[in-house]
């Protein structure tokens, strides 16, 4: 999560990661924020401005995709 709004207090999804029951990564992508990020919370999230530049899809796109094509 990254912060938006005044003082970065509003939460925005910044990354979608899915792991299996063994902890192996199945999916890991950055999300394009729908608002301007005011606090990257890098010390906790590890997310930097340049990471979100690679995000091509929004949260809603990922949510729809995961509902339509659930991981097996």
N, CA, C and O atoms as a Tripos MOL2 file, in Angstrom:
@<TRIPOS>MOLECULE
protein
  288   287    72     0     0
PROTEIN
NO_CHARGES

@<TRIPOS>ATOM
      1 N           0.8290   -1.1660    0.0000 N.3       1 UNK1
      2 CA          0.0000    0.0000    0.0000 C.3       1 UNK1
      3 C           0.8870    1.2480    0.0000 C.2       1 UNK1
      4 O           1.9400    1.2980    0.6360 O.2       1 UNK1
      5 N           0.4210    2.2310   -0.7280 N.am      2 UNK2
      6 CA          1.0540    3.5410   -0.7250 C.3       2 UNK2
      7 C           0.0030    4.5450   -0.2680 C.2       2 UNK2
      8 O          -1.1800    4.2190   -0.1740 O.2       2 UNK2
      9 N           0.4380    5.7560    0.0110 N.am      3 UNK3
     10 CA         -0.4740    6.7680    0.5220 C.3       3 UNK3
     11 C          -0.8340    7.8070   -0.5170 C.2       3 UNK3
     12 O          -0.0320    8.1440   -1.3870 O.2       3 UNK3
     13 N          -2.0590    8.3130   -0.4120 N.am      4 UNK4
     14 CA         -2.5350    9.3840   -1.2880 C.3       4 UNK4
     15 C          -3.2440   10.4160   -0.4180 C.2       4 UNK4
     16 O          -3.4990   10.1930    0.7650 O.2       4 UNK4
     17 N          -3.5530   11.5440   -1.0360 N.am      5 UNK5
     18 CA         -4.2780   12.5800   -0.3160 C.3       5 UNK5
     19 C          -3.3910   13.3410    0.6520 C.2       5 UNK5
     20 O          -2.1700   13.1870    0.6690 O.2       5 UNK5
     21 N          -4.0460   14.1690    1.4590 N.am      6 UNK6
     22 CA         -3.3140   14.9970    2.4070 C.3       6 UNK6
     23 C          -2.5420   14.1210    3.3920 C.2       6 UNK6
     24 O          -3.1050   13.2230    4.0170 O.2       6 UNK6
     25 N          -1.2790   14.3910    3.5170 N.am      7 UNK7
     26 CA         -0.3860   13.6500    4.4240 C.3       7 UNK7
     27 C          -0.2700   12.1670    4.0890 C.2       7 UNK7
     28 O           0.2420   11.4030    4.9080 O.2       7 UNK7
     29 N          -0.7290   11.7290    2.9060 N.am      8 UNK8
     30 CA         -0.6020   10.3380    2.4920 C.3       8 UNK8
     31 C          -1.3870    9.3640    3.3400 C.2       8 UNK8
     32 O          -0.9970    8.2030    3.4670 O.2       8 UNK8
     33 N          -2.4890    9.8110    3.9240 N.am      9 UNK9
     34 CA         -3.2550    8.9570    4.8380 C.3       9 UNK9
     35 C          -4.2730    8.0600    4.1550 C.2       9 UNK9
     36 O          -4.7790    7.1260    4.7760 O.2       9 UNK9
     37 N          -4.5870    8.3210    2.8860 N.am     10 UNK10
     38 CA         -5.5000    7.4460    2.1540 C.3      10 UNK10
     39 C          -4.6970    6.3050    1.5420 C.2      10 UNK10
     40 O          -3.6410    6.5350    0.9530 O.2      10 UNK10
     41 N          -5.1860    5.0860    1.6770 N.am     11 UNK11
     42 CA         -4.4670    3.9100    1.1880 C.3      11 UNK11
     43 C          -4.7970    3.5930   -0.2640 C.2      11 UNK11
     44 O          -5.9570    3.6350   -0.6760 O.2      11 UNK11
     45 N          -3.7610    3.2770   -1.0300 N.am     12 UNK12
     46 CA         -3.9190    2.8350   -2.4120 C.3      12 UNK12
     47 C          -3.1420    1.5380   -2.6070 C.2      12 UNK12
     48 O          -2.0260    1.3880   -2.1090 O.2      12 UNK12
     49 N          -3.7400    0.6150   -3.3280 N.am     13 UNK13
     50 CA         -3.0450   -0.6210   -3.6600 C.3      13 UNK13
     51 C          -1.9020   -0.3030   -4.6200 C.2      13 UNK13
     52 O          -2.0880    0.4330   -5.5890 O.2      13 UNK13
     53 N          -0.7200   -0.8590   -4.3510 N.am     14 UNK14
     54 CA          0.4410   -0.5850   -5.1850 C.3      14 UNK14
     55 C           1.0110   -1.8400   -5.8340 C.2      14 UNK14
     56 O           1.7730   -1.7590   -6.7970 O.2      14 UNK14
     57 N           0.6360   -2.9990   -5.3020 N.am     15 UNK15
     58 CA          1.2320   -4.2330   -5.8080 C.3      15 UNK15
     59 C           0.2820   -5.4030   -5.5700 C.2      15 UNK15
     60 O          -0.3730   -5.4850   -4.5310 O.2      15 UNK15
     61 N           0.2170   -6.2990   -6.5390 N.am     16 UNK16
     62 CA         -0.5640   -7.5180   -6.4070 C.3      16 UNK16
     63 C           0.4140   -8.6820   -6.4280 C.2      16 UNK16
     64 O           1.1580   -8.8670   -7.3910 O.2      16 UNK16
     65 N           0.4050   -9.4630   -5.3570 N.am     17 UNK17
     66 CA          1.2720  -10.6330   -5.2630 C.3      17 UNK17
     67 C           0.4330  -11.8240   -4.8340 C.2      17 UNK17
     68 O          -0.3900  -11.7220   -3.9240 O.2      17 UNK17
     69 N           0.6460  -12.9460   -5.4920 N.am     18 UNK18
     70 CA         -0.0650  -14.1710   -5.1500 C.3      18 UNK18
     71 C           0.9730  -15.2710   -4.9700 C.2      18 UNK18
     72 O           1.8340  -15.4840   -5.8240 O.2      18 UNK18
     73 N           0.8720  -15.9640   -3.8400 N.am     19 UNK19
     74 CA          1.7680  -17.0830   -3.5700 C.3      19 UNK19
     75 C           0.9260  -18.3360   -3.3410 C.2      19 UNK19
     76 O          -0.2400  -18.2510   -2.9550 O.2      19 UNK19
     77 N           1.5260  -19.4920   -3.5800 N.am     20 UNK20
     78 CA          0.8070  -20.7340   -3.3260 C.3      20 UNK20
     79 C           1.0200  -21.1720   -1.8810 C.2      20 UNK20
     80 O           1.6640  -20.4670   -1.1040 O.2      20 UNK20
     81 N           0.4870  -22.3160   -1.5280 N.am     21 UNK21
     82 CA          0.5620  -22.7910   -0.1530 C.3      21 UNK21
     83 C           1.9830  -23.0920    0.3060 C.2      21 UNK21
     84 O           2.2250  -23.2510    1.5020 O.2      21 UNK21
     85 N           2.9180  -23.1710   -0.6240 N.am     22 UNK22
     86 CA          4.3190  -23.4240   -0.2880 C.3      22 UNK22
     87 C           5.1490  -22.1420   -0.2420 C.2      22 UNK22
     88 O           6.3540  -22.1820    0.0080 O.2      22 UNK22
     89 N           4.4930  -21.0030   -0.4840 N.am     23 UNK23
     90 CA          5.1950  -19.7260   -0.4660 C.3      23 UNK23
     91 C           5.8700  -19.3680   -1.7690 C.2      23 UNK23
     92 O           6.6200  -18.3940   -1.8220 O.2      23 UNK23
     93 N           5.6240  -20.1320   -2.8300 N.am     24 UNK24
     94 CA          6.2040  -19.8210   -4.1380 C.3      24 UNK24
     95 C           5.3640  -18.7530   -4.8340 C.2      24 UNK24
     96 O           4.1360  -18.8280   -4.8640 O.2      24 UNK24
     97 N           6.0360  -17.7840   -5.3770 N.am     25 UNK25
     98 CA          5.3500  -16.6730   -6.0380 C.3      25 UNK25
     99 C           4.7350  -17.1290   -7.3610 C.2      25 UNK25
    100 O           5.4250  -17.6720   -8.2240 O.2      25 UNK25
    101 N           3.4400  -16.9020   -7.5050 N.am     26 UNK26
    102 CA          2.7410  -17.2230   -8.7470 C.3      26 UNK26
    103 C           2.5230  -15.9820   -9.5950 C.2      26 UNK26
    104 O           2.4500  -16.0620  -10.8210 O.2      26 UNK26
    105 N           2.4200  -14.8340   -8.9360 N.am     27 UNK27
    106 CA          2.1050  -13.6030   -9.6420 C.3      27 UNK27
    107 C           2.5920  -12.4350   -8.7970 C.2      27 UNK27
    108 O           2.3780  -12.4120   -7.5850 O.2      27 UNK27
    109 N           3.2470  -11.4630   -9.4300 N.am     28 UNK28
    110 CA          3.7580  -10.3060   -8.7080 C.3      28 UNK28
    111 C           3.8650   -9.1310   -9.6700 C.2      28 UNK28
    112 O           4.7730   -9.0860  -10.5000 O.2      28 UNK28
    113 N           2.9520   -8.1930   -9.5630 N.am     29 UNK29
    114 CA          2.9310   -7.0310  -10.4670 C.3      29 UNK29
    115 C           2.6140   -5.7560   -9.6930 C.2      29 UNK29
    116 O           1.8780   -5.7750   -8.7070 O.2      29 UNK29
    117 N           3.1830   -4.6510  -10.1590 N.am     30 UNK30
    118 CA          2.8370   -3.3470   -9.6010 C.3      30 UNK30
    119 C           1.5570   -2.8470  -10.2520 C.2      30 UNK30
    120 O           1.2660   -3.1590  -11.4070 O.2      30 UNK30
    121 N           0.8030   -2.0720   -9.4960 N.am     31 UNK31
    122 CA         -0.4930   -1.5630   -9.9330 C.3      31 UNK31
    123 C          -0.3840   -0.0710  -10.2360 C.2      31 UNK31
    124 O           0.2760    0.6730   -9.5120 O.2      31 UNK31
    125 N          -1.0310    0.3510  -11.3010 N.am     32 UNK32
    126 CA         -1.0750    1.7700  -11.6340 C.3      32 UNK32
    127 C          -2.0460    2.4660  -10.6810 C.2      32 UNK32
    128 O          -3.2360    2.1480  -10.6800 O.2      32 UNK32
    129 N          -1.5620    3.4070   -9.8720 N.am     33 UNK33
    130 CA         -2.4620    4.0760   -8.9210 C.3      33 UNK33
    131 C          -3.4990    4.9250   -9.6450 C.2      33 UNK33
    132 O          -3.2220    5.4990  -10.6980 O.2      33 UNK33
    133 N          -4.6850    4.9970   -9.0740 N.am     34 UNK34
    134 CA         -5.7540    5.7890   -9.6910 C.3      34 UNK34
    135 C          -5.7270    7.2340   -9.2230 C.2      34 UNK34
    136 O          -6.4630    8.0740   -9.7400 O.2      34 UNK34
    137 N          -4.8740    7.5240   -8.2390 N.am     35 UNK35
    138 CA         -4.6980    8.8820   -7.7210 C.3      35 UNK35
    139 C          -3.2050    9.1700   -7.6180 C.2      35 UNK35
    140 O          -2.3760    8.2660   -7.7270 O.2      35 UNK35
    141 N          -2.8790   10.4300   -7.4090 N.am     36 UNK36
    142 CA         -1.4780   10.7970   -7.2160 C.3      36 UNK36
    143 C          -0.9890   10.2630   -5.8670 C.2      36 UNK36
    144 O          -1.6560   10.4250   -4.8450 O.2      36 UNK36
    145 N           0.1620    9.6370   -5.8800 N.am     37 UNK37
    146 CA          0.7550    9.1070   -4.6520 C.3      37 UNK37
    147 C           1.4860   10.2280   -3.9380 C.2      37 UNK37
    148 O           2.2930   10.9350   -4.5420 O.2      37 UNK37
    149 N           1.2050   10.3920   -2.6460 N.am     38 UNK38
    150 CA          1.8710   11.4240   -1.8590 C.3      38 UNK38
    151 C           2.8300   10.8320   -0.8330 C.2      38 UNK38
    152 O           3.6490   11.5520   -0.2630 O.2      38 UNK38
    153 N           2.7340    9.5220   -0.5940 N.am     39 UNK39
    154 CA          3.6440    8.8520    0.3350 C.3      39 UNK39
    155 C           3.8380    7.4090   -0.1430 C.2      39 UNK39
    156 O           2.9010    6.6100   -0.1260 O.2      39 UNK39
    157 N           5.0330    7.0940   -0.5590 N.am     40 UNK40
    158 CA          5.3100    5.7500   -1.0780 C.3      40 UNK40
    159 C           5.5090    4.7240    0.0360 C.2      40 UNK40
    160 O           5.4900    3.5210   -0.2200 O.2      40 UNK40
    161 N           5.6980    5.1870    1.2550 N.am     41 UNK41
    162 CA          5.8930    4.3020    2.4070 C.3      41 UNK41
    163 C           6.9810    3.2520    2.1270 C.2      41 UNK41
    164 O           6.8640    2.0930    2.5240 O.2      41 UNK41
    165 N           8.0180    3.6830    1.4480 N.am     42 UNK42
    166 CA          9.0830    2.7780    1.0020 C.3      42 UNK42
    167 C           9.6940    2.0050    2.1590 C.2      42 UNK42
    168 O          10.0630    0.8420    1.9950 O.2      42 UNK42
    169 N           9.8050    2.6160    3.3020 N.am     43 UNK43
    170 CA         10.4290    1.9490    4.4510 C.3      43 UNK43
    171 C           9.6360    0.7140    4.8880 C.2      43 UNK43
    172 O          10.1890   -0.1890    5.5160 O.2      43 UNK43
    173 N           8.3340    0.6750    4.5550 N.am     44 UNK44
    174 CA          7.5020   -0.4810    4.8920 C.3      44 UNK44
    175 C           7.2000   -1.3130    3.6520 C.2      44 UNK44
    176 O           7.3480   -2.5350    3.6590 O.2      44 UNK44
    177 N           6.7720   -0.6330    2.5810 N.am     45 UNK45
    178 CA          6.2850   -1.3240    1.3820 C.3      45 UNK45
    179 C           7.3930   -1.7440    0.4310 C.2      45 UNK45
    180 O           7.2430   -2.7090   -0.3180 O.2      45 UNK45
    181 N           8.5020   -1.0210    0.4610 N.am     46 UNK46
    182 CA          9.5650   -1.2700   -0.5070 C.3      46 UNK46
    183 C           9.2610   -0.6790   -1.8730 C.2      46 UNK46
    184 O          10.0710   -0.7900   -2.7930 O.2      46 UNK46
    185 N           8.1000   -0.0530   -2.0130 N.am     47 UNK47
    186 CA          7.6730    0.5200   -3.2970 C.3      47 UNK47
    187 C           8.3100    1.8940   -3.4870 C.2      47 UNK47
    188 O           8.3320    2.7190   -2.5730 O.2      47 UNK47
    189 N           8.8270    2.1180   -4.6900 N.am     48 UNK48
    190 CA          9.4070    3.4080   -5.0610 C.3      48 UNK48
    191 C           8.6500    3.9690   -6.2590 C.2      48 UNK48
    192 O           7.9240    3.2390   -6.9340 O.2      48 UNK48
    193 N           8.8140    5.2340   -6.5200 N.am     49 UNK49
    194 CA          8.1120    5.8910   -7.6340 C.3      49 UNK49
    195 C           8.3760    5.1610   -8.9420 C.2      49 UNK49
    196 O           7.4540    4.9550   -9.7320 O.2      49 UNK49
    197 N           9.5990    4.7750   -9.1780 N.am     50 UNK50
    198 CA          9.9280    4.1100  -10.4430 C.3      50 UNK50
    199 C           9.2510    2.7460  -10.5790 C.2      50 UNK50
    200 O           9.0170    2.2820  -11.6950 O.2      50 UNK50
    201 N           8.9370    2.1010   -9.4580 N.am     51 UNK51
    202 CA          8.2300    0.8180   -9.5210 C.3      51 UNK51
    203 C           6.8280    0.9900  -10.1000 C.2      51 UNK51
    204 O           6.3730    0.1710  -10.9000 O.2      51 UNK51
    205 N           6.1570    2.0460   -9.6960 N.am     52 UNK52
    206 CA          4.7820    2.2510  -10.1460 C.3      52 UNK52
    207 C           4.7100    2.7430  -11.5890 C.2      52 UNK52
    208 O           3.6530    2.6810  -12.2170 O.2      52 UNK52
    209 N           5.8230    3.2260  -12.1080 N.am     53 UNK53
    210 CA          5.8540    3.6320  -13.5160 C.3      53 UNK53
    211 C           5.6740    2.4290  -14.4300 C.2      53 UNK53
    212 O           5.2070    2.5710  -15.5600 O.2      53 UNK53
    213 N           6.0400    1.2510  -13.9510 N.am     54 UNK54
    214 CA          5.8860    0.0360  -14.7590 C.3      54 UNK54
    215 C           4.4840   -0.5600  -14.6420 C.2      54 UNK54
    216 O           4.1180   -1.4450  -15.4150 O.2      54 UNK54
    217 N           3.6930   -0.0710  -13.6650 N.am     55 UNK55
    218 CA          2.3300   -0.5720  -13.4980 C.3      55 UNK55
    219 C           1.4670   -0.1690  -14.6780 C.2      55 UNK55
    220 O           1.3380    1.0170  -14.9800 O.2      55 UNK55
    221 N           0.8800   -1.1420  -15.3430 N.am     56 UNK56
    222 CA          0.0950   -0.8520  -16.5330 C.3      56 UNK56
    223 C          -1.4010   -0.9930  -16.2850 C.2      56 UNK56
    224 O          -2.2150   -0.4410  -17.0250 O.2      56 UNK56
    225 N          -1.7570   -1.7320  -15.2470 N.am     57 UNK57
    226 CA         -3.1620   -1.9940  -14.9890 C.3      57 UNK57
    227 C          -3.5750   -1.3820  -13.6600 C.2      57 UNK57
    228 O          -2.7500   -1.1820  -12.7680 O.2      57 UNK57
    229 N          -4.8600   -1.0890  -13.5430 N.am     58 UNK58
    230 CA         -5.3840   -0.5570  -12.2990 C.3      58 UNK58
    231 C          -5.8880   -1.6940  -11.4210 C.2      58 UNK58
    232 O          -5.9950   -2.8370  -11.8650 O.2      58 UNK58
    233 N          -6.1880   -1.3710  -10.1930 N.am     59 UNK59
    234 CA         -6.7170   -2.3560   -9.2520 C.3      59 UNK59
    235 C          -7.9440   -3.0530   -9.8200 C.2      59 UNK59
    236 O          -8.0670   -4.2730   -9.7200 O.2      59 UNK59
    237 N          -8.8560   -2.2820  -10.4180 N.am     60 UNK60
    238 CA        -10.1000   -2.8580  -10.9460 C.3      60 UNK60
    239 C          -9.8200   -3.8640  -12.0580 C.2      60 UNK60
    240 O         -10.5110   -4.8780  -12.1580 O.2      60 UNK60
    241 N          -8.8360   -3.6040  -12.8780 N.am     61 UNK61
    242 CA         -8.4720   -4.5360  -13.9430 C.3      61 UNK61
    243 C          -7.9760   -5.8480  -13.3470 C.2      61 UNK61
    244 O          -8.3710   -6.9220  -13.8000 O.2      61 UNK61
    245 N          -7.1120   -5.7700  -12.3320 N.am     62 UNK62
    246 CA         -6.6020   -6.9790  -11.6900 C.3      62 UNK62
    247 C          -7.7300   -7.7440  -11.0070 C.2      62 UNK62
    248 O          -7.7970   -8.9700  -11.1010 O.2      62 UNK62
    249 N          -8.6120   -7.0280  -10.3230 N.am     63 UNK63
    250 CA         -9.7090   -7.6900   -9.6140 C.3      63 UNK63
    251 C         -10.6060   -8.4450  -10.5940 C.2      63 UNK63
    252 O         -10.9860   -9.5880  -10.3360 O.2      63 UNK63
    253 N         -10.9390   -7.8170  -11.7010 N.am     64 UNK64
    254 CA        -11.7690   -8.4830  -12.7150 C.3      64 UNK64
    255 C         -11.0550   -9.7070  -13.2750 C.2      64 UNK64
    256 O         -11.6640  -10.7630  -13.4440 O.2      64 UNK64
    257 N          -9.7770   -9.5650  -13.5600 N.am     65 UNK65
    258 CA         -9.0050  -10.6730  -14.1170 C.3      65 UNK65
    259 C          -8.9880  -11.8650  -13.1560 C.2      65 UNK65
    260 O          -9.2030  -13.0070  -13.5610 O.2      65 UNK65
    261 N          -8.7270  -11.5770  -11.8670 N.am     66 UNK66
    262 CA         -8.6380  -12.6590  -10.8960 C.3      66 UNK66
    263 C          -9.9850  -13.3300  -10.6550 C.2      66 UNK66
    264 O         -10.0420  -14.5170  -10.3370 O.2      66 UNK66
    265 N         -11.0570  -12.5790  -10.8050 N.am     67 UNK67
    266 CA        -12.3960  -13.1840  -10.6680 C.3      67 UNK67
    267 C         -12.7260  -14.0630  -11.8620 C.2      67 UNK67
    268 O         -13.3330  -15.1230  -11.7120 O.2      67 UNK67
    269 N         -12.3200  -13.6160  -13.0610 N.am     68 UNK68
    270 CA        -12.6140  -14.3650  -14.2750 C.3      68 UNK68
    271 C         -11.6960  -15.5800  -14.4500 C.2      68 UNK68
    272 O         -12.1110  -16.6180  -14.9660 O.2      68 UNK68
    273 N         -10.4490  -15.4310  -14.0140 N.am     69 UNK69
    274 CA         -9.4630  -16.4990  -14.2170 C.3      69 UNK69
    275 C          -8.7770  -16.8250  -12.8870 C.2      69 UNK69
    276 O          -7.6010  -16.5060  -12.7120 O.2      69 UNK69
    277 N          -9.4760  -17.4440  -11.9650 N.am     70 UNK70
    278 CA         -8.8600  -17.7470  -10.6550 C.3      70 UNK70
    279 C          -7.6790  -18.6990  -10.8040 C.2      70 UNK70
    280 O          -7.6450  -19.5390  -11.7040 O.2      70 UNK70
    281 N          -6.7200  -18.5510   -9.9090 N.am     71 UNK71
    282 CA         -5.5500  -19.4270   -9.8910 C.3      71 UNK71
    283 C          -5.9870  -20.8200   -9.4380 C.2      71 UNK71
    284 O          -6.8580  -20.9580   -8.5790 O.2      71 UNK71
    285 N          -5.3800  -21.8360  -10.0200 N.am     72 UNK72
    286 CA         -5.7280  -23.2140   -9.6310 C.3      72 UNK72
    287 C          -4.6960  -23.7680   -8.6820 C.2      72 UNK72
    288 O          -4.8120  -24.9120   -8.2430 O.2      72 UNK72
@<TRIPOS>BOND
     1     1     2 1
     2     2     3 1
     3     3     4 2
     4     3     5 am
     5     5     6 1
     6     6     7 1
     7     7     8 2
     8     7     9 am
     9     9    10 1
    10    10    11 1
    11    11    12 2
    12    11    13 am
    13    13    14 1
    14    14    15 1
    15    15    16 2
    16    15    17 am
    17    17    18 1
    18    18    19 1
    19    19    20 2
    20    19    21 am
    21    21    22 1
    22    22    23 1
    23    23    24 2
    24    23    25 am
    25    25    26 1
    26    26    27 1
    27    27    28 2
    28    27    29 am
    29    29    30 1
    30    30    31 1
    31    31    32 2
    32    31    33 am
    33    33    34 1
    34    34    35 1
    35    35    36 2
    36    35    37 am
    37    37    38 1
    38    38    39 1
    39    39    40 2
    40    39    41 am
    41    41    42 1
    42    42    43 1
    43    43    44 2
    44    43    45 am
    45    45    46 1
    46    46    47 1
    47    47    48 2
    48    47    49 am
    49    49    50 1
    50    50    51 1
    51    51    52 2
    52    51    53 am
    53    53    54 1
    54    54    55 1
    55    55    56 2
    56    55    57 am
    57    57    58 1
    58    58    59 1
    59    59    60 2
    60    59    61 am
    61    61    62 1
    62    62    63 1
    63    63    64 2
    64    63    65 am
    65    65    66 1
    66    66    67 1
    67    67    68 2
    68    67    69 am
    69    69    70 1
    70    70    71 1
    71    71    72 2
    72    71    73 am
    73    73    74 1
    74    74    75 1
    75    75    76 2
    76    75    77 am
    77    77    78 1
    78    78    79 1
    79    79    80 2
    80    79    81 am
    81    81    82 1
    82    82    83 1
    83    83    84 2
    84    83    85 am
    85    85    86 1
    86    86    87 1
    87    87    88 2
    88    87    89 am
    89    89    90 1
    90    90    91 1
    91    91    92 2
    92    91    93 am
    93    93    94 1
    94    94    95 1
    95    95    96 2
    96    95    97 am
    97    97    98 1
    98    98    99 1
    99    99   100 2
   100    99   101 am
   101   101   102 1
   102   102   103 1
   103   103   104 2
   104   103   105 am
   105   105   106 1
   106   106   107 1
   107   107   108 2
   108   107   109 am
   109   109   110 1
   110   110   111 1
   111   111   112 2
   112   111   113 am
   113   113   114 1
   114   114   115 1
   115   115   116 2
   116   115   117 am
   117   117   118 1
   118   118   119 1
   119   119   120 2
   120   119   121 am
   121   121   122 1
   122   122   123 1
   123   123   124 2
   124   123   125 am
   125   125   126 1
   126   126   127 1
   127   127   128 2
   128   127   129 am
   129   129   130 1
   130   130   131 1
   131   131   132 2
   132   131   133 am
   133   133   134 1
   134   134   135 1
   135   135   136 2
   136   135   137 am
   137   137   138 1
   138   138   139 1
   139   139   140 2
   140   139   141 am
   141   141   142 1
   142   142   143 1
   143   143   144 2
   144   143   145 am
   145   145   146 1
   146   146   147 1
   147   147   148 2
   148   147   149 am
   149   149   150 1
   150   150   151 1
   151   151   152 2
   152   151   153 am
   153   153   154 1
   154   154   155 1
   155   155   156 2
   156   155   157 am
   157   157   158 1
   158   158   159 1
   159   159   160 2
   160   159   161 am
   161   161   162 1
   162   162   163 1
   163   163   164 2
   164   163   165 am
   165   165   166 1
   166   166   167 1
   167   167   168 2
   168   167   169 am
   169   169   170 1
   170   170   171 1
   171   171   172 2
   172   171   173 am
   173   173   174 1
   174   174   175 1
   175   175   176 2
   176   175   177 am
   177   177   178 1
   178   178   179 1
   179   179   180 2
   180   179   181 am
   181   181   182 1
   182   182   183 1
   183   183   184 2
   184   183   185 am
   185   185   186 1
   186   186   187 1
   187   187   188 2
   188   187   189 am
   189   189   190 1
   190   190   191 1
   191   191   192 2
   192   191   193 am
   193   193   194 1
   194   194   195 1
   195   195   196 2
   196   195   197 am
   197   197   198 1
   198   198   199 1
   199   199   200 2
   200   199   201 am
   201   201   202 1
   202   202   203 1
   203   203   204 2
   204   203   205 am
   205   205   206 1
   206   206   207 1
   207   207   208 2
   208   207   209 am
   209   209   210 1
   210   210   211 1
   211   211   212 2
   212   211   213 am
   213   213   214 1
   214   214   215 1
   215   215   216 2
   216   215   217 am
   217   217   218 1
   218   218   219 1
   219   219   220 2
   220   219   221 am
   221   221   222 1
   222   222   223 1
   223   223   224 2
   224   223   225 am
   225   225   226 1
   226   226   227 1
   227   227   228 2
   228   227   229 am
   229   229   230 1
   230   230   231 1
   231   231   232 2
   232   231   233 am
   233   233   234 1
   234   234   235 1
   235   235   236 2
   236   235   237 am
   237   237   238 1
   238   238   239 1
   239   239   240 2
   240   239   241 am
   241   241   242 1
   242   242   243 1
   243   243   244 2
   244   243   245 am
   245   245   246 1
   246   246   247 1
   247   247   248 2
   248   247   249 am
   249   249   250 1
   250   250   251 1
   251   251   252 2
   252   251   253 am
   253   253   254 1
   254   254   255 1
   255   255   256 2
   256   255   257 am
   257   257   258 1
   258   258   259 1
   259   259   260 2
   260   259   261 am
   261   261   262 1
   262   262   263 1
   263   263   264 2
   264   263   265 am
   265   265   266 1
   266   266   267 1
   267   267   268 2
   268   267   269 am
   269   269   270 1
   270   270   271 1
   271   271   272 2
   272   271   273 am
   273   273   274 1
   274   274   275 1
   275   275   276 2
   276   275   277 am
   277   277   278 1
   278   278   279 1
   279   279   280 2
   280   279   281 am
   281   281   282 1
   282   282   283 1
   283   283   284 2
   284   283   285 am
   285   285   286 1
   286   286   287 1
   287   287   288 2
@<TRIPOS>SUBSTRUCTURE
     1 UNK1         2 RESIDUE 1 A UNK
     2 UNK2         6 RESIDUE 1 A UNK
     3 UNK3        10 RESIDUE 1 A UNK
     4 UNK4        14 RESIDUE 1 A UNK
     5 UNK5        18 RESIDUE 1 A UNK
     6 UNK6        22 RESIDUE 1 A UNK
     7 UNK7        26 RESIDUE 1 A UNK
     8 UNK8        30 RESIDUE 1 A UNK
     9 UNK9        34 RESIDUE 1 A UNK
    10 UNK10       38 RESIDUE 1 A UNK
    11 UNK11       42 RESIDUE 1 A UNK
    12 UNK12       46 RESIDUE 1 A UNK
    13 UNK13       50 RESIDUE 1 A UNK
    14 UNK14       54 RESIDUE 1 A UNK
    15 UNK15       58 RESIDUE 1 A UNK
    16 UNK16       62 RESIDUE 1 A UNK
    17 UNK17       66 RESIDUE 1 A UNK
    18 UNK18       70 RESIDUE 1 A UNK
    19 UNK19       74 RESIDUE 1 A UNK
    20 UNK20       78 RESIDUE 1 A UNK
    21 UNK21       82 RESIDUE 1 A UNK
    22 UNK22       86 RESIDUE 1 A UNK
    23 UNK23       90 RESIDUE 1 A UNK
    24 UNK24       94 RESIDUE 1 A UNK
    25 UNK25       98 RESIDUE 1 A UNK
    26 UNK26      102 RESIDUE 1 A UNK
    27 UNK27      106 RESIDUE 1 A UNK
    28 UNK28      110 RESIDUE 1 A UNK
    29 UNK29      114 RESIDUE 1 A UNK
    30 UNK30      118 RESIDUE 1 A UNK
    31 UNK31      122 RESIDUE 1 A UNK
    32 UNK32      126 RESIDUE 1 A UNK
    33 UNK33      130 RESIDUE 1 A UNK
    34 UNK34      134 RESIDUE 1 A UNK
    35 UNK35      138 RESIDUE 1 A UNK
    36 UNK36      142 RESIDUE 1 A UNK
    37 UNK37      146 RESIDUE 1 A UNK
    38 UNK38      150 RESIDUE 1 A UNK
    39 UNK39      154 RESIDUE 1 A UNK
    40 UNK40      158 RESIDUE 1 A UNK
    41 UNK41      162 RESIDUE 1 A UNK
    42 UNK42      166 RESIDUE 1 A UNK
    43 UNK43      170 RESIDUE 1 A UNK
    44 UNK44      174 RESIDUE 1 A UNK
    45 UNK45      178 RESIDUE 1 A UNK
    46 UNK46      182 RESIDUE 1 A UNK
    47 UNK47      186 RESIDUE 1 A UNK
    48 UNK48      190 RESIDUE 1 A UNK
    49 UNK49      194 RESIDUE 1 A UNK
    50 UNK50      198 RESIDUE 1 A UNK
    51 UNK51      202 RESIDUE 1 A UNK
    52 UNK52      206 RESIDUE 1 A UNK
    53 UNK53      210 RESIDUE 1 A UNK
    54 UNK54      214 RESIDUE 1 A UNK
    55 UNK55      218 RESIDUE 1 A UNK
    56 UNK56      222 RESIDUE 1 A UNK
    57 UNK57      226 RESIDUE 1 A UNK
    58 UNK58      230 RESIDUE 1 A UNK
    59 UNK59      234 RESIDUE 1 A UNK
    60 UNK60      238 RESIDUE 1 A UNK
    61 UNK61      242 RESIDUE 1 A UNK
    62 UNK62      246 RESIDUE 1 A UNK
    63 UNK63      250 RESIDUE 1 A UNK
    64 UNK64      254 RESIDUE 1 A UNK
    65 UNK65      258 RESIDUE 1 A UNK
    66 UNK66      262 RESIDUE 1 A UNK
    67 UNK67      266 RESIDUE 1 A UNK
    68 UNK68      270 RESIDUE 1 A UNK
    69 UNK69      274 RESIDUE 1 A UNK
    70 UNK70      278 RESIDUE 1 A UNK
    71 UNK71      282 RESIDUE 1 A UNK
    72 UNK72      286 RESIDUE 1 A UNK
